[in-house]
Amino acid sequence: MSAQTYITILTDTKDKILTITLDRPKRLNALSQQLLDELKAVLDQAKDDPDVSVVRIKSSGRAFCVGYDLNEEDWITSQYPANFPDGVDLEQDEKDIVKLLDYWLAMWRFPKPIIAQVHGACLSGGGELLAACDIVVATDDASFGHPAGRDLGIPPTLFFWPHLIGMRKTKELLYTSKSIGADEALSLGLINHVTSPDTIDEFTQELAQDIAKTPVDHLIILKQSANNFYDNMDITKSSHQAAILDAEFHQSPTFRAFFKTVREQGMKAALEQRAKLFG
């Protein structure tokens, strides 16, 4: 791949492995529109690059990704809720959420294997990124969940949880907004491997190198053959229905109350109030 400078990510290609590092450590790698755009640009370039067989996604700092950035300057849809006291426009919100969903579905259909290397928190929008990956290696201190589920909405992909971990556990995690640790995530089938923070980089690199031994045209066929099982269950239809329900969620009094607090007292106060309400 040709060298290019990005603001929110770092890239490196070696031995047919493209390593992408999310690099917003001060924001705990929260997903901004710029980060999503840059990630897409790198993957678009890698798609047909003969020097790339496997993609590895990891992060700098103390967390993999804590979700979508909640600050106005990095909000990823066209309407920042704190600026709409009477609620965001439902039709426009639906369009924005479907666009975001299509982003993740396109990444899930990226033709080459993607390995996620997770340390620390992997929450909310970080879980959507995780859902788009094929294999997950996590540190033993990693955590997974959707803490925004009680007040801010549902992820349109639903993290693919109903397929990955089963319906009953999906409902429990959605209803309670609780997070789970790496060992439980492994037992549920959400992730593939658990290792220590000291060894995860080497472990994931060796796994990527092993996968890269397979001819890339074979990897493409193997990935598509597995993804077909989800496509034949019409995962696109299910996730698009979830996107519409997410927009409806954004019309709720609880959602509006969160951003009313943001508008009047700031984000820190809104998060503190959420913690008091829901733990």
Backbone torsions as a table, in degrees:
resi	resn	phi	psi	omega
1	MET	NA	143.3	178.4
2	SER	-71.1	144.9	-178.7
3	ALA	-68.8	137.3	177.8
4	GLN	-151.1	145.5	-178.3
5	THR	-97.1	129.1	176.2
6	TYR	-117.5	162.8	-177.0
7	ILE	-93.8	-37.6	-171.5
8	THR	-110.6	-3.6	179.2
9	ILE	-138.5	160.4	172.5
10	LEU	-119.7	148.0	179.3
11	THR	-133.1	149.8	176.1
12	ASP	-154.5	135.8	179.1
13	THR	-122.2	126.4	-180.0
14	LYS	-155.1	135.6	176.9
15	ASP	55.0	40.5	178.7
16	LYS	67.8	16.3	177.5
17	ILE	-114.9	120.9	174.1
18	LEU	-93.8	117.1	176.8
19	THR	-101.2	122.3	176.9
20	ILE	-111.0	125.1	179.7
21	THR	-112.5	117.7	171.9
22	LEU	-65.5	129.4	-169.3
23	ASP	-132.0	60.3	170.8
24	ARG	-125.2	60.7	-171.7
25	PRO	-61.2	-32.9	-179.2
26	LYS	-67.9	-25.1	176.5
27	ARG	-102.6	15.7	-178.7
28	LEU	53.6	35.8	177.3
29	ASN	58.2	33.2	173.2
30	ALA	-59.8	145.3	-173.9
31	LEU	-82.4	116.4	172.8
32	SER	-103.6	168.5	177.8
33	GLN	-63.8	-36.6	179.2
34	GLN	-63.7	-42.8	178.9
35	LEU	-62.7	-45.0	179.3
36	LEU	-61.4	-41.1	179.6
37	ASP	-64.9	-42.2	-179.1
38	GLU	-69.4	-38.9	177.1
39	LEU	-61.6	-43.8	178.2
40	LYS	-61.8	-42.6	-178.8
41	ALA	-60.9	-41.6	179.9
42	VAL	-67.0	-44.2	-179.3
43	LEU	-67.4	-37.2	176.8
44	ASP	-60.6	-39.1	179.3
45	GLN	-70.9	-36.2	-176.9
46	ALA	-76.4	-20.4	-173.1
47	LYS	-53.0	-45.5	-177.1
48	ASP	-111.7	14.4	-178.5
49	ASP	-79.9	118.9	-179.4
50	PRO	-66.5	-16.9	179.4
51	ASP	-86.3	0.4	-179.7
52	VAL	-121.4	119.4	173.8
53	SER	-108.5	-31.3	-175.7
54	VAL	-136.8	144.1	175.7
55	VAL	-113.3	134.5	175.1
56	ARG	-118.1	128.4	179.5
57	ILE	-115.1	122.9	176.8
58	LYS	-136.4	-173.0	-175.1
59	SER	-141.7	155.1	173.4
60	SER	-93.0	163.7	177.6
61	GLY	83.1	-156.8	-170.4
62	ARG	-101.7	5.7	178.2
63	ALA	-145.5	149.2	175.0
64	PHE	-68.8	-55.4	177.7
65	CYS	-172.8	125.4	-176.8
66	VAL	-93.2	6.3	177.1
67	GLY	119.9	-163.0	178.3
68	TYR	-76.2	142.7	179.1
69	ASP	-66.8	126.9	-176.5
70	LEU	-91.8	-3.4	179.9
71	ASN	-81.2	146.6	-172.3
72	GLU	-59.2	-40.6	-175.8
73	GLU	-66.7	-18.8	-178.4
74	ASP	-122.6	15.9	178.4
75	TRP	-65.1	138.3	-169.1
76	ILE	-95.7	-5.1	174.0
77	THR	-111.7	170.8	-169.1
78	SER	-77.6	-13.0	-178.6
79	GLN	-120.8	115.4	176.2
80	TYR	-83.7	116.4	-168.9
81	PRO	-56.8	-31.1	-179.3
82	ALA	-64.1	-19.2	179.8
83	ASN	-91.2	4.4	-177.2
84	PHE	-128.2	80.7	-177.0
85	PRO	-56.5	-30.9	-179.3
86	ASP	-93.4	7.8	179.1
87	GLY	101.4	147.0	178.6
88	VAL	-69.0	156.8	177.4
89	ASP	-66.5	122.8	-173.5
90	LEU	-62.9	-45.1	-177.2
91	GLU	-63.4	-43.9	179.1
92	GLN	-67.0	-38.0	179.2
93	ASP	-62.7	-42.7	177.2
94	GLU	-58.7	-44.0	179.9
95	LYS	-62.1	-43.0	-179.0
96	ASP	-64.4	-42.1	-177.4
97	ILE	-70.1	-39.5	177.1
98	VAL	-63.2	-38.9	176.9
99	LYS	-61.1	-42.3	177.8
100	LEU	-65.1	-43.3	177.9
101	LEU	-58.6	-44.7	-179.5
102	ASP	-62.5	-31.0	175.0
103	TYR	-59.9	-48.3	-177.1
104	TRP	-70.3	-37.5	178.5
105	LEU	-65.5	-36.6	176.7
106	ALA	-65.4	-38.6	177.8
107	MET	-68.1	-39.3	178.3
108	TRP	-61.5	-31.0	179.9
109	ARG	-90.9	5.6	172.9
110	PHE	-52.1	129.9	-165.7
111	PRO	-70.3	-19.4	-175.8
112	LYS	-105.6	156.2	-178.8
113	PRO	-61.5	139.9	175.4
114	ILE	-121.4	125.5	177.4
115	ILE	-107.8	129.5	174.0
116	ALA	-96.7	133.1	177.3
117	GLN	-112.4	103.6	-167.8
118	VAL	-107.9	130.5	170.0
119	HIS	-132.8	149.4	179.4
120	GLY	66.9	-147.4	-174.3
121	ALA	-77.8	135.7	171.1
122	CYS	-130.2	95.4	-167.8
123	LEU	-125.6	150.7	172.0
124	SER	46.2	-114.2	-179.2
125	GLY	-57.5	-27.5	173.8
126	GLY	-62.6	-31.9	176.1
127	GLY	-70.0	-29.6	175.8
128	GLU	-69.1	-40.9	174.1
129	LEU	-59.6	-43.2	179.2
130	LEU	-60.8	-40.7	-178.9
131	ALA	-62.2	-30.0	-178.7
132	ALA	-78.9	-10.6	-179.9
133	CYS	-91.2	163.0	-175.6
134	ASP	-95.3	-37.6	-176.8
135	ILE	-135.2	142.4	-178.6
136	VAL	-127.8	127.2	170.9
137	VAL	-113.7	130.7	-176.0
138	ALA	-131.4	153.0	173.1
139	THR	-77.4	160.0	-177.4
140	ASP	-69.5	-10.1	177.0
141	ASP	-102.5	9.8	-179.4
142	ALA	-72.5	154.0	176.4
143	SER	-138.5	150.6	-173.4
144	PHE	-136.0	136.3	177.8
145	GLY	171.2	-175.5	-178.1
146	HIS	-134.7	76.3	-176.2
147	PRO	-63.5	-17.0	-180.0
148	ALA	-84.4	1.3	-173.6
149	GLY	-65.7	-25.6	-178.1
150	ARG	-77.2	-25.8	-171.4
151	ASP	-136.1	-21.7	-171.8
152	LEU	-111.5	-8.9	175.3
153	GLY	128.6	-178.4	-179.1
154	ILE	-113.2	148.5	175.2
155	PRO	-74.6	132.0	-176.9
156	PRO	-61.5	-27.9	175.5
157	THR	-78.6	-15.0	-170.7
158	LEU	53.1	23.8	179.6
159	PHE	61.0	10.8	-172.2
160	PHE	60.9	16.8	-177.6
161	TRP	-54.1	-44.4	-177.9
162	PRO	-54.2	-34.4	178.2
163	HIS	-83.7	-38.3	-172.4
164	LEU	-78.7	-42.4	-172.6
165	ILE	-120.7	-2.9	178.1
166	GLY	96.8	157.4	-173.9
167	MET	-69.7	-41.0	-175.4
168	ARG	-66.0	-44.1	179.2
169	LYS	-69.1	-36.2	176.0
170	THR	-56.6	-48.4	-178.5
171	LYS	-64.3	-41.2	178.7
172	GLU	-59.7	-47.1	-177.8
173	LEU	-67.7	-36.3	177.9
174	LEU	-69.4	-43.3	-176.2
175	TYR	-68.5	-33.7	-175.8
176	THR	-99.3	-18.9	-175.0
177	SER	59.0	23.3	178.3
178	LYS	-82.5	155.3	177.1
179	SER	-100.4	158.7	176.5
180	ILE	-121.7	155.4	179.4
181	GLY	-86.4	176.6	-174.9
182	ALA	-63.7	-40.7	-177.8
183	ASP	-64.3	-41.9	177.5
184	GLU	-68.2	-40.0	177.3
185	ALA	-59.5	-37.8	177.7
186	LEU	-66.4	-45.0	-178.3
187	SER	-65.3	-28.6	179.7
188	LEU	-82.6	-14.9	-177.1
189	GLY	89.0	12.5	178.1
190	LEU	-74.0	-31.2	179.7
191	ILE	-129.8	167.5	-175.6
192	ASN	-98.6	-38.1	-173.5
193	HIS	-144.4	148.9	171.8
194	VAL	-121.8	133.2	178.7
195	THR	-144.2	-179.7	-176.9
196	SER	-86.5	158.7	176.1
197	PRO	-57.6	-30.6	-177.8
198	ASP	-74.1	-23.8	-173.8
199	THR	-113.8	-5.5	-172.0
200	ILE	-63.0	-38.8	-177.0
201	ASP	-63.7	-46.6	179.6
202	GLU	-65.8	-42.7	-178.9
203	PHE	-60.5	-47.7	-177.3
204	THR	-68.2	-38.4	178.0
205	GLN	-62.6	-42.5	179.5
206	GLU	-65.9	-37.5	176.5
207	LEU	-63.7	-43.7	178.9
208	ALA	-63.4	-40.5	178.6
209	GLN	-63.4	-38.9	178.3
210	ASP	-64.1	-45.6	178.5
211	ILE	-63.0	-38.4	-177.0
212	ALA	-66.9	-13.6	175.5
213	LYS	-67.4	-27.1	178.5
214	THR	-73.3	133.3	177.8
215	PRO	-52.7	137.4	-172.4
216	VAL	-62.5	-33.8	178.7
217	ASP	-66.6	-29.4	175.5
218	HIS	-73.2	-39.7	177.4
219	LEU	-58.9	-40.8	180.0
220	ILE	-61.5	-43.9	179.6
221	ILE	-67.1	-43.1	-179.3
222	LEU	-62.1	-42.3	179.6
223	LYS	-65.5	-45.1	-179.5
224	GLN	-63.0	-38.3	-178.7
225	SER	-63.3	-35.6	177.2
226	ALA	-75.1	-44.8	-179.4
227	ASN	-62.1	-27.9	-179.3
228	ASN	-57.7	-31.3	-179.8
229	PHE	-64.1	-36.4	175.8
230	TYR	-72.2	-44.0	-178.8
231	ASP	-61.4	-38.5	-178.7
232	ASN	-71.6	-15.9	171.2
233	MET	-90.8	4.3	177.4
234	ASP	61.1	54.2	178.4
235	ILE	-63.5	-27.1	177.9
236	THR	-64.7	-45.4	179.3
237	LYS	-62.0	-46.3	-178.5
238	SER	-61.8	-43.0	-177.9
239	SER	-72.5	-32.3	175.5
240	HIS	-67.4	-35.8	174.9
241	GLN	-64.2	-39.0	177.3
242	ALA	-63.9	-35.5	178.5
243	ALA	-61.9	-41.9	179.0
244	ILE	-65.9	-40.1	178.0
245	LEU	-66.0	-33.3	177.0
246	ASP	-62.9	-42.1	177.6
247	ALA	-62.2	-39.2	177.1
248	GLU	-64.0	-39.5	177.4
249	PHE	-56.8	-38.8	-176.9
250	HIS	-69.1	-7.3	175.1
251	GLN	-92.9	-0.5	-173.7
252	SER	-75.7	152.6	177.2
253	PRO	-59.3	-35.3	-178.6
254	THR	-66.7	-41.9	177.1
255	PHE	-61.6	-47.2	-179.6
256	ARG	-63.2	-37.6	-178.6
257	ALA	-64.5	-38.8	178.4
258	PHE	-58.5	-48.5	-176.3
259	PHE	-79.3	-18.2	169.9
260	LYS	-65.5	-41.5	176.4
261	THR	-65.8	-39.9	175.7
262	VAL	-58.0	-45.2	-177.2
263	ARG	-64.6	-39.8	-172.3
264	GLU	-93.2	-30.7	-173.2
265	GLN	-127.5	-12.3	179.4
266	GLY	103.3	164.3	-175.7
267	MET	-63.5	-41.0	-178.3
268	LYS	-58.8	-43.0	179.9
269	ALA	-65.7	-38.3	179.5
270	ALA	-64.4	-42.1	179.2
271	LEU	-68.1	-37.0	177.7
272	GLU	-66.2	-39.2	178.9
273	GLN	-67.1	-39.1	175.9
274	ARG	-60.6	-42.9	-179.5
275	ALA	-62.3	-36.9	178.3
276	LYS	-67.1	-37.8	-177.5
277	LEU	-74.3	-43.1	-168.2
278	PHE	-118.4	-9.5	-179.6
279	GLY	84.5	NA	NA
